[in-house]
Amino acid sequence: MGPLGFCRTYKPVYSICIAVVATLLTALSPAVSEAADISSAYTRIRLEDCTQTAFPDQDEGTFGGAWSCEGYRGERVYVAEGDLRMFVSFGPDAANEPAAGQTLPNFNTINETLEWRLRGGVPFATILRWFPSLGDDGSKTGSVLIVTQLKPGGGTCQIARIDAQANGNANEMARQAADRLAGTFDCARQPENLVNPGILN
């Protein structure tokens, strides 16, 4: 039975019931509209198509270089490699955002596919899969989804991490985390490890 059917059942208070239902629907409509306005877009990170902005440090030996790549609608994507670990950041000053200094503890690589979460067509977060090495010989790798909020001016940082091998619905979890946390997350905090932390424990 729908709201109107329920109201018709109670005819003595029909007008009051209709007013209450209308008020509830009006209160819920902004949240429904906002959720419907969120979508995803996808780009690729291919270093061969990017501009290399820094080169390996021949003396120190652990810095592998840095690249500037083009993301969704020209958004800047900063990618760097150091000590066999990847760093990814975003925005006009991406190399100086907190995300540029964040990575996983284990040696790691990143996936090519980059998901952008959009609100009204404007990106507010990204989701990227990282592959950390497992074990001493590095023959096995894990799979971790990292959510980064896009907040130029010092607020672009990792906000959530999900072990994709320990959580069957990791992609949806990452999107929900992006939609819930991005824009308000304090970069002084550590990224949240969601539900079953797996190798992130």
N, C-alpha and C positions, 0 to 999 in steps of 0.2 A: 504494500500500500504506500503510495507516495504522500508527500506532505499535504497536498490539497485534499486527497481522499481521506486522510486522517482528520482534517478540519471539518469536512462534510459530515463525518460520523458524529461529530459533536456540534450539532447545529446551534444549540443555545449560545455557544461561545465562538461561533464561526468567524465573526469579524475580528475578534481578539486573536484567534488562532492564526488567521491570515496575516495579521500585522506582525505577529511573532515570527512566523516563517519568513516573511519578507525581510525582516531585520536580520535574521540569521544568514540568509542568502547574500544580503548586501555585505555583511561583515566578512563572509568567506570569499567573496568574489575577488578581492585584491590578491589574496594568497594563491587562489587558483590561477588567476591571470599571470602572476609572476612565475609560477611553476611552468605554465605553458609557454612562457617567453624564453625559457632556458633551452639551449640546444648545444650540439657539438659540431665542430669542424675538425678536419684532419690535414696535417701537412707532413712532410718528410724531412728528416735531418740526414743529409748526405754531405759529408765533409768535402767531398770532391767538387760539390757545387757551391761551397761557401768560400768566403774570403778569409785567408789565413792572416790573422792580425798579430800573432806572436809565434816565434819559432823555438824549437827545443833549445834548452840551455846546455851547451856543449860542455861547460865546465862542471856544473852542478849535477847534471845527468838525469834528474828525475822529472823535469818539466817537459812534457811532450808537445806543447804548443796550444794555441787558442784560435778560434774561428768565429767569424760573424756570419750567421745564416739568416735567410729570409723566412719568416713564419707567416702566419695568417694575416693576409692583407698588409704585408710589409712589416709586420711586427718583428723587431730584432730578437734573434735567438743567439745567445753567447754559449759556446761550447769550448771547454778546455780539458786537457788531460795532464795529470800530474801524479807521479808515483803510481802509475797504472790504475788510477781512479779518475772517473769522469765528473765534471762540474758543468751544470747547465743553468743559465739564468736568462732573463728576458727584460726588454725595455730599452729605451734610448741610452741609458747608462748602465746596461746590464752587468758589465764587468765589475761595477762597484756596488751592486746590490748584495744583500746577505746571501742570496741563493748561489752566487758565484763562488762562495767558500764552503758550500755544503755538498757532501757526498756520503756514500756508505763506507763503513769501516773496512770492509773487505775489498780487494782488488775487484774492479767492475768495468762493465761496458754498458752501453745504452742501446735501446731499440731505435729503429729509424722512424717509426710512426709516433707522431706527437698529436695528442688530442687537446683541442682547445675548448673550454667551456665558455659559452657565449650567453650574455643576457641582453636581449634586444639587439643582437648582432655584434655586441662589443665583448671582446675576450676579458674574462676576469680571473681565469685559472687555467692551468695546464695539467695534463696527466701524461706521464712518461714511464715506460717500463725499463727497469735497470736489471742487469744480470750480474749479481755478485758471485765471486768465486767461492766454492765450498771445499773445505779440506785443504791439506797442505800442498797437494800437487795441482790443484786447480782444475782437475778433470771434470768436476761437476759444477754446475752453476744454479743459483737460485733465481727467483723471478719476483721482483718487488715493484709495485706501482707507487710512484711518488707524485703527490699533488703539490703544485706550487701556486701560490696566489700571486696575481699580477697587480702590484701596487707601486708604481714608479715613485722614486724619491726616498728609497730606503725601506720600503715595505714589501719588496718582492722576495719571498722566501718559501722554503718547503714548509707545508703545514700538516701533511699527513703521509703516512707510509703504510702500505698493505702488502703482506706476504701473499703473493698470488698463488703459491703452491699450498698454502695452509688455509686459504679461504676460497671456497668454490665460486662465490659471487663477487670476486675482487673488483672487477670493472665497475659494477654498479655501486659497490661500496666507495670506490674512489670518486665517482660522480657525486654521490650523496655528500661525501666529505667536502668536495669542492664547493658545492652549492651551499652547504651549511656554514663553512668556516671562512671561505675566501672573502677578503675585504675587511674582516674584523680581527684576523689572527695577529697576535703580538709576536713579532719576529724574535723577541728576546727569549721566547719559549722554544723548547724542543718540539719537532714535529710529532704529532700524535701517531702512535702505533695502534692500528685499529683491530678490534675483535681478537682473533687468534694471532698473536704476534709472530709465531713461527721462528724464523732465524733472526728476527728483529729483537727478540727477547734479551 
